[in-house]
Amino acid sequence: MSVVSVYCVFASVEEAERIGRTVVEERLAACINILGPCRSIYRWQGAVETTEETPAILKTTVEAADALISRIAGLHSYEVPCIAVWPIDKLLLSYAEWVEQSIGLVGNA
């Protein structure tokens, strides 16, 4: 099974939707789950900042993960976006097959 989750944080729901739609249309991700807003506290350029952001989880394959990371980074408004790949230990087989088909590894979904 080659499915992984990619966790990202975006500046807004609109940015998450725009980038998410792009990478799904380009078959780099099977789907994106855009979560509710979160409050982030972080250090940036020597100062502690607080802002509201939009986290999201995308599903893709190990094989497509590097291309997905690169594409998200290129479209993202942040200079240093949070993009992290989370391995999936267990997954419903039919869901894994759907992800792989959506990415274009198997058949033409």
C-alpha positions as CSV (number, residue, x, y, z in Angstrom):
1,M,0.0,0.0,0.0
2,S,1.5,3.3,-1.0
3,V,-1.0,5.9,0.4
4,V,0.2,8.7,2.6
5,S,-1.4,11.8,4.1
6,V,0.1,15.3,3.6
7,Y,-0.6,17.8,6.3
8,C,-0.5,21.5,5.3
9,V,-1.4,24.8,6.8
10,F,-2.7,27.6,4.7
11,A,-3.3,31.3,5.2
12,S,-7.0,31.0,4.5
13,V,-9.8,28.7,3.5
14,E,-9.8,30.3,0.1
15,E,-6.1,29.5,-0.4
16,A,-6.6,25.9,0.8
17,E,-9.5,25.5,-1.7
18,R,-7.6,27.0,-4.6
19,I,-4.4,24.9,-4.0
20,G,-6.4,21.8,-3.1
21,R,-8.5,22.0,-6.3
22,T,-5.4,22.5,-8.4
23,V,-3.5,19.5,-7.0
24,V,-6.6,17.2,-7.3
25,E,-7.2,18.3,-10.9
26,E,-3.5,17.7,-11.6
27,R,-3.8,14.2,-10.1
28,L,-1.1,14.9,-7.5
29,A,-3.7,14.3,-4.7
30,A,-6.8,12.2,-4.6
31,C,-8.6,14.6,-2.2
32,I,-8.1,17.3,0.3
33,N,-9.9,17.7,3.7
34,I,-10.0,21.3,4.7
35,L,-10.3,21.6,8.4
36,G,-11.7,24.4,10.5
37,P,-9.6,27.4,11.4
38,C,-6.9,27.0,14.0
39,R,-4.9,29.5,16.0
40,S,-1.1,29.3,15.5
41,I,1.6,30.7,17.7
42,Y,5.0,30.6,16.1
43,R,8.4,32.3,16.0
44,W,9.1,34.2,12.7
45,Q,12.0,36.4,12.0
46,G,12.8,36.8,15.7
47,A,9.3,37.6,16.9
48,V,6.5,35.5,18.3
49,E,3.5,35.8,16.1
50,T,-0.1,34.7,16.5
51,T,-2.5,34.1,13.5
52,E,-5.5,32.2,12.4
53,E,-4.7,29.6,9.7
54,T,-6.5,26.8,7.9
55,P,-5.1,23.3,8.2
56,A,-5.7,20.6,5.6
57,I,-5.0,16.9,5.0
58,L,-4.4,15.6,1.5
59,K,-4.3,12.0,0.4
60,T,-1.7,10.9,-2.1
61,T,0.7,8.1,-2.8
62,V,4.3,7.7,-1.7
63,E,5.3,8.0,-5.4
64,A,3.5,11.4,-5.9
65,A,4.3,12.9,-2.5
66,D,7.5,14.8,-3.6
67,A,5.7,16.3,-6.6
68,L,2.8,17.2,-4.4
69,I,5.0,18.9,-1.9
70,S,6.8,20.9,-4.6
71,R,3.6,22.0,-6.2
72,I,1.9,23.1,-3.0
73,A,5.1,25.0,-2.0
74,G,5.1,26.7,-5.4
75,L,1.5,27.8,-5.1
76,H,1.5,28.7,-1.4
77,S,1.5,32.3,-0.2
78,Y,4.0,31.6,2.7
79,E,7.7,31.9,2.3
80,V,8.1,28.7,4.4
81,P,4.9,26.7,4.4
82,C,4.2,23.8,6.7
83,I,4.0,20.7,4.4
84,A,4.5,17.4,6.2
85,V,4.0,13.8,5.0
86,W,2.4,11.4,7.5
87,P,2.7,7.7,6.8
88,I,-0.5,5.6,7.0
89,D,0.0,2.3,8.8
90,K,-3.4,0.7,8.0
91,L,-6.1,1.7,5.5
92,L,-9.2,0.2,4.1
93,L,-8.1,-1.6,0.9
94,S,-10.9,-0.1,-1.3
95,Y,-9.9,3.4,-0.1
96,A,-6.2,2.8,-0.9
97,E,-7.2,1.5,-4.4
98,W,-9.4,4.6,-4.9
99,V,-6.5,6.9,-4.0
100,E,-4.1,5.1,-6.3
101,Q,-6.7,5.3,-9.2
102,S,-7.3,9.0,-8.5
103,I,-3.6,9.7,-8.7
104,G,-3.4,7.7,-12.0
105,L,-1.3,4.8,-10.8
106,V,-4.0,2.2,-11.6
107,G,-6.6,2.5,-14.4
108,N,-8.2,5.8,-15.4
109,A,-10.4,7.1,-12.6
